[in-house]
Amino acid sequence: MSEREPEADGGIVAELARMSEQERAEHFAEVAEVVAPEREIAVEVGQTLLEVRDVTVRFGGLVALDSVSFTIRRGEILGLIGPNGAGKTTCFNAMTGVYRPTSGQVLMEDRPLARASRHKITQVGIARTFQNIRLFAEMTALENVVVGADARHRTSVLGSLLRLPRHQREEREAVERAMALLEFVGIADRAADKAKNLPYGYQRRLEIARALATEPKLLCLDEPAAGFNPAEKEELMGLIRRIRADGYTVLLIEHDMRLVMGVTDRIVVLEFGRKIAEGLPAEIREDPAVIAAYLGADDDDVA
Ligand SMILES: Nc1ncnc2c1ncn2[C@@H]1O[C@H](COP(=O)(O)OP(=O)(O)OP(=O)(O)O)[C@@H](O)[C@H]1O
């Protein structure tokens, strides 16, 4: 099709199509190696990676988040849930540098994020996706991921203008890694298509690939299953598990209870800006305060 640029996929797509199932499996194992290089991880599995400490966010007279505290431990999938308006997005934004807390602190590996710019947030190892997909519509899927990686690996402008060998090598590596990420999230077959031409589910996966390209220590997913059908949700759960298995830590905001219960290790529940419960999925399911909070919630919340 006209959107395809043959040179951009470097033949990988065609090569994948030719492979037997066994060869593909071996290839994907190699891809996993590329996707999960030896990331510099300062903390051990199970140790606190990020701490939300007594965070309050006010919008004028409205207290959107009221003295909320919880931790995210390295290697876990933490779910952040609550009825509409509970403060999930506000909390997420406070954790990713979009909002400054009115009081309290967010600490990443024991260092306060208080004055971190968004770019700095990427540098400290936090990446996020958005409820409303934000991709570069006119760029190919591959380019979107390469740009994501650029947020972390910056070569000098002069270097890129002169096309220094170091820059060329970095560029090649960035493309290879981006391609591996597209394979990892399952959309490599559309690498050369413009983002705007991808099906909705592919766009959501592309957002995840782009976030992973920044090599985050913490990946924050804001309602990644919004608009998905049950089969797509099932696939997404598989992907989130694979992301965790690859050594990433994941924070998941999600309305779909089945998905949250099925994929998270621990859950924090907010209601009216306050934390009302925290625990294992099985505990949360039985928690009277959580059940009460969700009584009367719309169907989407309890699906
Ligand atoms: N920028 C803002 N200015 C004013 N009020 C805001 C702003 N952002 C959020 N709020 C309010 O803060 C409260 C918490 O909203 P928030 O979006 O964090 O909840 P949520 O749990 O993410 O809800 P949803 O599930 O509907 O996305 C709500 O009462 C909301 O109206």
The ligand as a MOL file (V3000), in Angstrom:
LIG
                    3D

  0  0  0     0  0            999 V3000
M  V30 BEGIN CTAB
M  V30 COUNTS 31 33 0 0 0
M  V30 BEGIN ATOM
M  V30 1 N -7.1400 20.1240 36.0470 0
M  V30 2 C -8.1570 20.0390 36.9090 0
M  V30 3 N -8.7820 21.1420 37.3680 0
M  V30 4 C -9.8260 21.0520 38.2360 0
M  V30 5 N -10.2950 19.8910 38.7120 0
M  V30 6 C -9.7150 18.7650 38.2910 0
M  V30 7 C -8.6360 18.7650 37.3590 0
M  V30 8 N -8.2650 17.4690 37.1170 0
M  V30 9 C -9.0890 16.7140 37.8590 0
M  V30 10 N -9.9580 17.4750 38.5590 0
M  V30 11 C -10.9830 16.9900 39.5150 0
M  V30 12 O -10.2980 16.2010 40.4540 0
M  V30 13 C -11.0840 15.0540 40.8090 0
M  V30 14 C -10.2800 13.7960 40.4960 0
M  V30 15 O -10.2100 13.6490 39.0780 0
M  V30 16 P -9.3270 12.5440 38.3440 0
M  V30 17 O -9.4200 12.8200 36.8960 0
M  V30 18 O -7.9960 12.4880 38.9590 0
M  V30 19 O -10.1340 11.2380 38.7210 0
M  V30 20 P -10.0260 9.8010 38.0590 0
M  V30 21 O -10.0990 8.8340 39.1930 0
M  V30 22 O -8.8770 9.7210 37.1800 0
M  V30 23 O -11.3730 9.7590 37.2310 0
M  V30 24 P -11.7090 9.0210 35.8220 0
M  V30 25 O -11.8140 7.5810 36.1530 0
M  V30 26 O -13.0410 9.6130 35.4820 0
M  V30 27 O -10.6390 9.3560 34.8420 0
M  V30 28 C -12.3700 15.1650 40.0510 0
M  V30 29 O -13.3350 15.7540 40.8870 0
M  V30 30 C -12.0200 16.0750 38.8800 0
M  V30 31 O -13.1440 16.7800 38.4530 0
M  V30 END ATOM
M  V30 BEGIN BOND
M  V30 1 1 1 2
M  V30 2 1 2 3
M  V30 3 2 2 7
M  V30 4 2 3 4
M  V30 5 1 4 5
M  V30 6 2 5 6
M  V30 7 1 6 7
M  V30 8 1 6 10
M  V30 9 1 7 8
M  V30 10 2 8 9
M  V30 11 1 9 10
M  V30 12 1 10 11
M  V30 13 1 11 12
M  V30 14 1 11 30
M  V30 15 1 12 13
M  V30 16 1 13 14
M  V30 17 1 13 28
M  V30 18 1 14 15
M  V30 19 1 15 16
M  V30 20 2 16 17
M  V30 21 1 16 18
M  V30 22 1 16 19
M  V30 23 1 19 20
M  V30 24 2 20 21
M  V30 25 1 20 22
M  V30 26 1 20 23
M  V30 27 1 23 24
M  V30 28 2 24 25
M  V30 29 1 24 26
M  V30 30 1 24 27
M  V30 31 1 28 29
M  V30 32 1 28 30
M  V30 33 1 30 31
M  V30 END BOND
M  V30 END CTAB
M  END
